[in-house]
Amino acid sequence: MKKSILRSVRNFLVSEDGPTAVEYAVMLALIVIVCIASVSAVGSNANAKFNKVRTALS
């Protein structure tokens, strides 16, 4: 039992699945941050443009 647990832990540490998953998670987080920043910037610019048009029509 103890040998199988140690073997499982060693195989997990040697395998590259864990680091690959972490790398994908970091890339996904960066992509999400860039998307949120882009949408926020576009929203701010659109809001400013709409306010300018509203002021011009008033």
mmJSON file of the N, C-alpha and C atoms, coordinates in Angstrom:
{"data_MODEL":{"atom_site":{
"group_PDB":["ATOM","ATOM","ATOM","ATOM","ATOM","ATOM","ATOM","ATOM","ATOM","ATOM","ATOM","ATOM","ATOM","ATOM","ATOM","ATOM","ATOM","ATOM","ATOM","ATOM","ATOM","ATOM","ATOM","ATOM","ATOM","ATOM","ATOM","ATOM","ATOM","ATOM","ATOM","ATOM","ATOM","ATOM","ATOM","ATOM","ATOM","ATOM","ATOM","ATOM","ATOM","ATOM","ATOM","ATOM","ATOM","ATOM","ATOM","ATOM","ATOM","ATOM","ATOM","ATOM","ATOM","ATOM","ATOM","ATOM","ATOM","ATOM","ATOM","ATOM","ATOM","ATOM","ATOM","ATOM","ATOM","ATOM","ATOM","ATOM","ATOM","ATOM","ATOM","ATOM","ATOM","ATOM","ATOM","ATOM","ATOM","ATOM","ATOM","ATOM","ATOM","ATOM","ATOM","ATOM","ATOM","ATOM","ATOM","ATOM","ATOM","ATOM","ATOM","ATOM","ATOM","ATOM","ATOM","ATOM","ATOM","ATOM","ATOM","ATOM","ATOM","ATOM","ATOM","ATOM","ATOM","ATOM","ATOM","ATOM","ATOM","ATOM","ATOM","ATOM","ATOM","ATOM","ATOM","ATOM","ATOM","ATOM","ATOM","ATOM","ATOM","ATOM","ATOM","ATOM","ATOM","ATOM","ATOM","ATOM","ATOM","ATOM","ATOM","ATOM","ATOM","ATOM","ATOM","ATOM","ATOM","ATOM","ATOM","ATOM","ATOM","ATOM","ATOM","ATOM","ATOM","ATOM","ATOM","ATOM","ATOM","ATOM","ATOM","ATOM","ATOM","ATOM","ATOM","ATOM","ATOM","ATOM","ATOM","ATOM","ATOM","ATOM","ATOM","ATOM","ATOM","ATOM","ATOM","ATOM","ATOM","ATOM","ATOM","ATOM","ATOM","ATOM"],
"id":[1,2,3,4,5,6,7,8,9,10,11,12,13,14,15,16,17,18,19,20,21,22,23,24,25,26,27,28,29,30,31,32,33,34,35,36,37,38,39,40,41,42,43,44,45,46,47,48,49,50,51,52,53,54,55,56,57,58,59,60,61,62,63,64,65,66,67,68,69,70,71,72,73,74,75,76,77,78,79,80,81,82,83,84,85,86,87,88,89,90,91,92,93,94,95,96,97,98,99,100,101,102,103,104,105,106,107,108,109,110,111,112,113,114,115,116,117,118,119,120,121,122,123,124,125,126,127,128,129,130,131,132,133,134,135,136,137,138,139,140,141,142,143,144,145,146,147,148,149,150,151,152,153,154,155,156,157,158,159,160,161,162,163,164,165,166,167,168,169,170,171,172,173,174],
"type_symbol":["N","C","C","N","C","C","N","C","C","N","C","C","N","C","C","N","C","C","N","C","C","N","C","C","N","C","C","N","C","C","N","C","C","N","C","C","N","C","C","N","C","C","N","C","C","N","C","C","N","C","C","N","C","C","N","C","C","N","C","C","N","C","C","N","C","C","N","C","C","N","C","C","N","C","C","N","C","C","N","C","C","N","C","C","N","C","C","N","C","C","N","C","C","N","C","C","N","C","C","N","C","C","N","C","C","N","C","C","N","C","C","N","C","C","N","C","C","N","C","C","N","C","C","N","C","C","N","C","C","N","C","C","N","C","C","N","C","C","N","C","C","N","C","C","N","C","C","N","C","C","N","C","C","N","C","C","N","C","C","N","C","C","N","C","C","N","C","C","N","C","C","N","C","C"],
"label_atom_id":["N","CA","C","N","CA","C","N","CA","C","N","CA","C","N","CA","C","N","CA","C","N","CA","C","N","CA","C","N","CA","C","N","CA","C","N","CA","C","N","CA","C","N","CA","C","N","CA","C","N","CA","C","N","CA","C","N","CA","C","N","CA","C","N","CA","C","N","CA","C","N","CA","C","N","CA","C","N","CA","C","N","CA","C","N","CA","C","N","CA","C","N","CA","C","N","CA","C","N","CA","C","N","CA","C","N","CA","C","N","CA","C","N","CA","C","N","CA","C","N","CA","C","N","CA","C","N","CA","C","N","CA","C","N","CA","C","N","CA","C","N","CA","C","N","CA","C","N","CA","C","N","CA","C","N","CA","C","N","CA","C","N","CA","C","N","CA","C","N","CA","C","N","CA","C","N","CA","C","N","CA","C","N","CA","C","N","CA","C","N","CA","C","N","CA","C","N","CA","C","N","CA","C"],
"label_alt_id":[null,null,null,null,null,null,null,null,null,null,null,null,null,null,null,null,null,null,null,null,null,null,null,null,null,null,null,null,null,null,null,null,null,null,null,null,null,null,null,null,null,null,null,null,null,null,null,null,null,null,null,null,null,null,null,null,null,null,null,null,null,null,null,null,null,null,null,null,null,null,null,null,null,null,null,null,null,null,null,null,null,null,null,null,null,null,null,null,null,null,null,null,null,null,null,null,null,null,null,null,null,null,null,null,null,null,null,null,null,null,null,null,null,null,null,null,null,null,null,null,null,null,null,null,null,null,null,null,null,null,null,null,null,null,null,null,null,null,null,null,null,null,null,null,null,null,null,null,null,null,null,null,null,null,null,null,null,null,null,null,null,null,null,null,null,null,null,null,null,null,null,null,null,null],
"label_comp_id":["MET","MET","MET","LYS","LYS","LYS","LYS","LYS","LYS","SER","SER","SER","ILE","ILE","ILE","LEU","LEU","LEU","ARG","ARG","ARG","SER","SER","SER","VAL","VAL","VAL","ARG","ARG","ARG","ASN","ASN","ASN","PHE","PHE","PHE","LEU","LEU","LEU","VAL","VAL","VAL","SER","SER","SER","GLU","GLU","GLU","ASP","ASP","ASP","GLY","GLY","GLY","PRO","PRO","PRO","THR","THR","THR","ALA","ALA","ALA","VAL","VAL","VAL","GLU","GLU","GLU","TYR","TYR","TYR","ALA","ALA","ALA","VAL","VAL","VAL","MET","MET","MET","LEU","LEU","LEU","ALA","ALA","ALA","LEU","LEU","LEU","ILE","ILE","ILE","VAL","VAL","VAL","ILE","ILE","ILE","VAL","VAL","VAL","CYS","CYS","CYS","ILE","ILE","ILE","ALA","ALA","ALA","SER","SER","SER","VAL","VAL","VAL","SER","SER","SER","ALA","ALA","ALA","VAL","VAL","VAL","GLY","GLY","GLY","SER","SER","SER","ASN","ASN","ASN","ALA","ALA","ALA","ASN","ASN","ASN","ALA","ALA","ALA","LYS","LYS","LYS","PHE","PHE","PHE","ASN","ASN","ASN","LYS","LYS","LYS","VAL","VAL","VAL","ARG","ARG","ARG","THR","THR","THR","ALA","ALA","ALA","LEU","LEU","LEU","SER","SER","SER"],
"label_asym_id":["A","A","A","A","A","A","A","A","A","A","A","A","A","A","A","A","A","A","A","A","A","A","A","A","A","A","A","A","A","A","A","A","A","A","A","A","A","A","A","A","A","A","A","A","A","A","A","A","A","A","A","A","A","A","A","A","A","A","A","A","A","A","A","A","A","A","A","A","A","A","A","A","A","A","A","A","A","A","A","A","A","A","A","A","A","A","A","A","A","A","A","A","A","A","A","A","A","A","A","A","A","A","A","A","A","A","A","A","A","A","A","A","A","A","A","A","A","A","A","A","A","A","A","A","A","A","A","A","A","A","A","A","A","A","A","A","A","A","A","A","A","A","A","A","A","A","A","A","A","A","A","A","A","A","A","A","A","A","A","A","A","A","A","A","A","A","A","A","A","A","A","A","A","A"],
"label_entity_id":["1","1","1","1","1","1","1","1","1","1","1","1","1","1","1","1","1","1","1","1","1","1","1","1","1","1","1","1","1","1","1","1","1","1","1","1","1","1","1","1","1","1","1","1","1","1","1","1","1","1","1","1","1","1","1","1","1","1","1","1","1","1","1","1","1","1","1","1","1","1","1","1","1","1","1","1","1","1","1","1","1","1","1","1","1","1","1","1","1","1","1","1","1","1","1","1","1","1","1","1","1","1","1","1","1","1","1","1","1","1","1","1","1","1","1","1","1","1","1","1","1","1","1","1","1","1","1","1","1","1","1","1","1","1","1","1","1","1","1","1","1","1","1","1","1","1","1","1","1","1","1","1","1","1","1","1","1","1","1","1","1","1","1","1","1","1","1","1","1","1","1","1","1","1"],
"label_seq_id":[1,1,1,2,2,2,3,3,3,4,4,4,5,5,5,6,6,6,7,7,7,8,8,8,9,9,9,10,10,10,11,11,11,12,12,12,13,13,13,14,14,14,15,15,15,16,16,16,17,17,17,18,18,18,19,19,19,20,20,20,21,21,21,22,22,22,23,23,23,24,24,24,25,25,25,26,26,26,27,27,27,28,28,28,29,29,29,30,30,30,31,31,31,32,32,32,33,33,33,34,34,34,35,35,35,36,36,36,37,37,37,38,38,38,39,39,39,40,40,40,41,41,41,42,42,42,43,43,43,44,44,44,45,45,45,46,46,46,47,47,47,48,48,48,49,49,49,50,50,50,51,51,51,52,52,52,53,53,53,54,54,54,55,55,55,56,56,56,57,57,57,58,58,58],
"pdbx_PDB_ins_code":[null,null,null,null,null,null,null,null,null,null,null,null,null,null,null,null,null,null,null,null,null,null,null,null,null,null,null,null,null,null,null,null,null,null,null,null,null,null,null,null,null,null,null,null,null,null,null,null,null,null,null,null,null,null,null,null,null,null,null,null,null,null,null,null,null,null,null,null,null,null,null,null,null,null,null,null,null,null,null,null,null,null,null,null,null,null,null,null,null,null,null,null,null,null,null,null,null,null,null,null,null,null,null,null,null,null,null,null,null,null,null,null,null,null,null,null,null,null,null,null,null,null,null,null,null,null,null,null,null,null,null,null,null,null,null,null,null,null,null,null,null,null,null,null,null,null,null,null,null,null,null,null,null,null,null,null,null,null,null,null,null,null,null,null,null,null,null,null,null,null,null,null,null,null],
"Cartn_x":[0.838,0.0,0.882,1.853,2.73,3.539,3.994,4.773,3.915,2.66,1.792,1.486,1.349,1.115,2.344,3.515,4.748,4.946,4.625,4.744,3.777,2.577,1.595,2.054,2.58,3.076,4.25,5.174,6.328,5.884,4.94,4.443,3.76,3.021,2.358,3.381,4.437,5.452,6.27,6.461,7.252,6.436,5.149,4.314,4.237,3.959,3.91,2.475,1.509,0.113,-0.168,0.398,0.158,0.67,1.941,2.447,1.737,1.373,0.666,-0.686,-1.392,-2.688,-2.524,-1.483,-1.236,-0.918,-0.118,0.207,-1.051,-1.917,-3.163,-4.048,-4.085,-4.894,-4.366,-3.044,-2.453,-2.746,-2.608,-2.918,-4.383,-5.271,-6.694,-6.982,-6.358,-6.558,-6.084,-4.939,-4.443,-5.377,-5.893,-6.829,-8.09,-8.596,-9.811,-9.554,-8.395,-8.065,-8.002,-7.378,-7.295,-8.686,-9.526,-10.891,-11.688,-11.59,-12.331,-11.832,-10.52,-9.973,-10.42,-10.457,-10.882,-12.348,-13.187,-14.617,-14.844,-14.11,-14.241,-13.832,-12.728,-12.266,-13.258,-13.76,-14.733,-16.013,-16.433,-17.637,-17.483,-16.326,-16.085,-16.091,-15.443,-15.421,-16.814,-17.589,-18.951,-19.814,-19.664,-20.433,-20.1,-18.82,-18.417,-18.999,-18.994,-19.539,-21.05,-21.77,-23.215,-23.531,-22.735,-22.947,-22.708,-21.707,-21.422,-22.58,-23.137,-24.277,-25.491,-25.731,-26.875,-26.755,-25.544,-25.326,-25.558,-25.118,-25.285,-26.763,-27.558,-28.965,-29.801,-29.295,-30.07,-30.172],
"Cartn_y":[-1.194,0.0,1.256,1.295,2.455,2.646,1.539,1.63,2.148,1.74,2.202,3.696,4.165,5.601,6.397,5.92,6.608,6.59,5.458,5.349,6.319,6.441,7.363,8.809,9.153,10.517,10.804,9.855,10.04,10.194,9.355,9.467,10.805,11.297,12.591,13.714,13.658,14.708,14.654,13.478,13.325,13.681,13.397,13.661,15.156,15.5,16.915,17.435,16.671,17.107,18.26,18.226,19.291,20.638,20.749,22.039,22.529,21.612,22.018,22.627,22.018,22.553,23.928,24.115,25.42,26.458,26.087,27.025,27.437,26.471,26.804,27.701,27.466,28.3,29.73,29.886,31.234,31.937,31.223,31.837,32.232,31.379,31.701,32.926,33.027,34.193,35.47,35.41,36.59,36.98,35.999,36.289,36.935,36.429,37.005,38.444,38.704,40.063,41.014,40.578,41.423,41.67,40.65,40.825,41.803,41.689,42.596,44.029,44.201,45.548,46.127,45.306,45.772,46.189,45.361,45.679,46.937,47.089,48.281,49.532,49.451,50.607,50.959,49.963,50.218,50.798,50.276,50.793,52.241,52.578,53.958,54.904,54.48,55.308,55.467,54.396,54.468,55.376,55.288,56.126,57.6,57.893,59.282,59.79,58.956,59.347,59.585,58.715,58.89,60.167,60.448,61.686,62.901,62.837,63.948,64.174,63.085,63.195,63.732,63.257,63.736,65.223,65.666,67.093,67.909,67.399,68.107,68.193,67.179,67.2,68.05,68.312,69.065,70.522],
"Cartn_z":[0.0,0.0,0.0,0.888,0.999,-0.279,-0.868,-2.106,-3.254,-3.292,-4.381,-4.245,-3.027,-2.803,-3.214,-2.797,-3.176,-4.691,-5.313,-6.765,-7.451,-6.935,-7.507,-7.377,-6.217,-6.007,-6.926,-7.05,-7.926,-9.386,-9.813,-11.192,-11.44,-10.452,-10.601,-10.723,-9.909,-9.951,-11.235,-11.785,-13.003,-14.239,-14.217,-15.395,-15.659,-16.89,-17.278,-17.378,-16.937,-17.01,-16.067,-14.874,-13.898,-14.367,-14.753,-15.232,-16.489,-17.365,-18.583,-18.238,-17.301,-16.881,-16.256,-15.474,-14.848,-15.913,-16.913,-17.99,-18.749,-19.041,-19.731,-18.87,-17.581,-16.685,-16.649,-16.633,-16.633,-17.946,-19.069,-20.371,-20.452,-19.956,-19.972,-19.119,-17.963,-17.095,-17.788,-18.466,-19.178,-20.32,-21.045,-22.132,-21.591,-20.483,-19.88,-19.437,-18.848,-18.406,-19.587,-20.684,-21.884,-22.463,-22.495,-23.015,-22.166,-20.866,-19.983,-20.157,-20.259,-20.455,-21.792,-22.825,-24.15,-24.141,-23.565,-23.51,-22.688,-21.617,-20.781,-21.556,-22.286,-23.064,-24.159,-24.869,-25.935,-25.346,-24.195,-23.55,-23.122,-22.603,-22.182,-23.388,-24.473,-25.678,-26.27,-26.284,-26.812,-25.942,-24.637,-23.727,-23.946,-24.109,-24.354,-25.671,-26.682,-27.99,-27.896,-27.193,-27.037,-26.261,-25.228,-24.466,-25.339,-26.209,-27.118,-28.095,-28.606,-29.52,-28.788,-27.564,-26.777,-26.507,-26.178,-25.926,-27.183,-28.31,-29.578,-29.964,-29.644,-29.995,-29.044,-27.884,-26.882,-27.211],
"occupancy":[1.0,1.0,1.0,1.0,1.0,1.0,1.0,1.0,1.0,1.0,1.0,1.0,1.0,1.0,1.0,1.0,1.0,1.0,1.0,1.0,1.0,1.0,1.0,1.0,1.0,1.0,1.0,1.0,1.0,1.0,1.0,1.0,1.0,1.0,1.0,1.0,1.0,1.0,1.0,1.0,1.0,1.0,1.0,1.0,1.0,1.0,1.0,1.0,1.0,1.0,1.0,1.0,1.0,1.0,1.0,1.0,1.0,1.0,1.0,1.0,1.0,1.0,1.0,1.0,1.0,1.0,1.0,1.0,1.0,1.0,1.0,1.0,1.0,1.0,1.0,1.0,1.0,1.0,1.0,1.0,1.0,1.0,1.0,1.0,1.0,1.0,1.0,1.0,1.0,1.0,1.0,1.0,1.0,1.0,1.0,1.0,1.0,1.0,1.0,1.0,1.0,1.0,1.0,1.0,1.0,1.0,1.0,1.0,1.0,1.0,1.0,1.0,1.0,1.0,1.0,1.0,1.0,1.0,1.0,1.0,1.0,1.0,1.0,1.0,1.0,1.0,1.0,1.0,1.0,1.0,1.0,1.0,1.0,1.0,1.0,1.0,1.0,1.0,1.0,1.0,1.0,1.0,1.0,1.0,1.0,1.0,1.0,1.0,1.0,1.0,1.0,1.0,1.0,1.0,1.0,1.0,1.0,1.0,1.0,1.0,1.0,1.0,1.0,1.0,1.0,1.0,1.0,1.0,1.0,1.0,1.0,1.0,1.0,1.0],
"B_iso_or_equiv":[0.0,0.0,0.0,0.0,0.0,0.0,0.0,0.0,0.0,0.0,0.0,0.0,0.0,0.0,0.0,0.0,0.0,0.0,0.0,0.0,0.0,0.0,0.0,0.0,0.0,0.0,0.0,0.0,0.0,0.0,0.0,0.0,0.0,0.0,0.0,0.0,0.0,0.0,0.0,0.0,0.0,0.0,0.0,0.0,0.0,0.0,0.0,0.0,0.0,0.0,0.0,0.0,0.0,0.0,0.0,0.0,0.0,0.0,0.0,0.0,0.0,0.0,0.0,0.0,0.0,0.0,0.0,0.0,0.0,0.0,0.0,0.0,0.0,0.0,0.0,0.0,0.0,0.0,0.0,0.0,0.0,0.0,0.0,0.0,0.0,0.0,0.0,0.0,0.0,0.0,0.0,0.0,0.0,0.0,0.0,0.0,0.0,0.0,0.0,0.0,0.0,0.0,0.0,0.0,0.0,0.0,0.0,0.0,0.0,0.0,0.0,0.0,0.0,0.0,0.0,0.0,0.0,0.0,0.0,0.0,0.0,0.0,0.0,0.0,0.0,0.0,0.0,0.0,0.0,0.0,0.0,0.0,0.0,0.0,0.0,0.0,0.0,0.0,0.0,0.0,0.0,0.0,0.0,0.0,0.0,0.0,0.0,0.0,0.0,0.0,0.0,0.0,0.0,0.0,0.0,0.0,0.0,0.0,0.0,0.0,0.0,0.0,0.0,0.0,0.0,0.0,0.0,0.0,0.0,0.0,0.0,0.0,0.0,0.0],
"pdbx_formal_charge":[null,null,null,null,null,null,null,null,null,null,null,null,null,null,null,null,null,null,null,null,null,null,null,null,null,null,null,null,null,null,null,null,null,null,null,null,null,null,null,null,null,null,null,null,null,null,null,null,null,null,null,null,null,null,null,null,null,null,null,null,null,null,null,null,null,null,null,null,null,null,null,null,null,null,null,null,null,null,null,null,null,null,null,null,null,null,null,null,null,null,null,null,null,null,null,null,null,null,null,null,null,null,null,null,null,null,null,null,null,null,null,null,null,null,null,null,null,null,null,null,null,null,null,null,null,null,null,null,null,null,null,null,null,null,null,null,null,null,null,null,null,null,null,null,null,null,null,null,null,null,null,null,null,null,null,null,null,null,null,null,null,null,null,null,null,null,null,null,null,null,null,null,null,null],
"auth_seq_id":[1,1,1,2,2,2,3,3,3,4,4,4,5,5,5,6,6,6,7,7,7,8,8,8,9,9,9,10,10,10,11,11,11,12,12,12,13,13,13,14,14,14,15,15,15,16,16,16,17,17,17,18,18,18,19,19,19,20,20,20,21,21,21,22,22,22,23,23,23,24,24,24,25,25,25,26,26,26,27,27,27,28,28,28,29,29,29,30,30,30,31,31,31,32,32,32,33,33,33,34,34,34,35,35,35,36,36,36,37,37,37,38,38,38,39,39,39,40,40,40,41,41,41,42,42,42,43,43,43,44,44,44,45,45,45,46,46,46,47,47,47,48,48,48,49,49,49,50,50,50,51,51,51,52,52,52,53,53,53,54,54,54,55,55,55,56,56,56,57,57,57,58,58,58],
"auth_comp_id":["MET","MET","MET","LYS","LYS","LYS","LYS","LYS","LYS","SER","SER","SER","ILE","ILE","ILE","LEU","LEU","LEU","ARG","ARG","ARG","SER","SER","SER","VAL","VAL","VAL","ARG","ARG","ARG","ASN","ASN","ASN","PHE","PHE","PHE","LEU","LEU","LEU","VAL","VAL","VAL","SER","SER","SER","GLU","GLU","GLU","ASP","ASP","ASP","GLY","GLY","GLY","PRO","PRO","PRO","THR","THR","THR","ALA","ALA","ALA","VAL","VAL","VAL","GLU","GLU","GLU","TYR","TYR","TYR","ALA","ALA","ALA","VAL","VAL","VAL","MET","MET","MET","LEU","LEU","LEU","ALA","ALA","ALA","LEU","LEU","LEU","ILE","ILE","ILE","VAL","VAL","VAL","ILE","ILE","ILE","VAL","VAL","VAL","CYS","CYS","CYS","ILE","ILE","ILE","ALA","ALA","ALA","SER","SER","SER","VAL","VAL","VAL","SER","SER","SER","ALA","ALA","ALA","VAL","VAL","VAL","GLY","GLY","GLY","SER","SER","SER","ASN","ASN","ASN","ALA","ALA","ALA","ASN","ASN","ASN","ALA","ALA","ALA","LYS","LYS","LYS","PHE","PHE","PHE","ASN","ASN","ASN","LYS","LYS","LYS","VAL","VAL","VAL","ARG","ARG","ARG","THR","THR","THR","ALA","ALA","ALA","LEU","LEU","LEU","SER","SER","SER"],
"auth_asym_id":["A","A","A","A","A","A","A","A","A","A","A","A","A","A","A","A","A","A","A","A","A","A","A","A","A","A","A","A","A","A","A","A","A","A","A","A","A","A","A","A","A","A","A","A","A","A","A","A","A","A","A","A","A","A","A","A","A","A","A","A","A","A","A","A","A","A","A","A","A","A","A","A","A","A","A","A","A","A","A","A","A","A","A","A","A","A","A","A","A","A","A","A","A","A","A","A","A","A","A","A","A","A","A","A","A","A","A","A","A","A","A","A","A","A","A","A","A","A","A","A","A","A","A","A","A","A","A","A","A","A","A","A","A","A","A","A","A","A","A","A","A","A","A","A","A","A","A","A","A","A","A","A","A","A","A","A","A","A","A","A","A","A","A","A","A","A","A","A","A","A","A","A","A","A"],
"auth_atom_id":["N","CA","C","N","CA","C","N","CA","C","N","CA","C","N","CA","C","N","CA","C","N","CA","C","N","CA","C","N","CA","C","N","CA","C","N","CA","C","N","CA","C","N","CA","C","N","CA","C","N","CA","C","N","CA","C","N","CA","C","N","CA","C","N","CA","C","N","CA","C","N","CA","C","N","CA","C","N","CA","C","N","CA","C","N","CA","C","N","CA","C","N","CA","C","N","CA","C","N","CA","C","N","CA","C","N","CA","C","N","CA","C","N","CA","C","N","CA","C","N","CA","C","N","CA","C","N","CA","C","N","CA","C","N","CA","C","N","CA","C","N","CA","C","N","CA","C","N","CA","C","N","CA","C","N","CA","C","N","CA","C","N","CA","C","N","CA","C","N","CA","C","N","CA","C","N","CA","C","N","CA","C","N","CA","C","N","CA","C","N","CA","C","N","CA","C","N","CA","C","N","CA","C"],
"pdbx_PDB_model_num":[1,1,1,1,1,1,1,1,1,1,1,1,1,1,1,1,1,1,1,1,1,1,1,1,1,1,1,1,1,1,1,1,1,1,1,1,1,1,1,1,1,1,1,1,1,1,1,1,1,1,1,1,1,1,1,1,1,1,1,1,1,1,1,1,1,1,1,1,1,1,1,1,1,1,1,1,1,1,1,1,1,1,1,1,1,1,1,1,1,1,1,1,1,1,1,1,1,1,1,1,1,1,1,1,1,1,1,1,1,1,1,1,1,1,1,1,1,1,1,1,1,1,1,1,1,1,1,1,1,1,1,1,1,1,1,1,1,1,1,1,1,1,1,1,1,1,1,1,1,1,1,1,1,1,1,1,1,1,1,1,1,1,1,1,1,1,1,1,1,1,1,1,1,1]
}}}
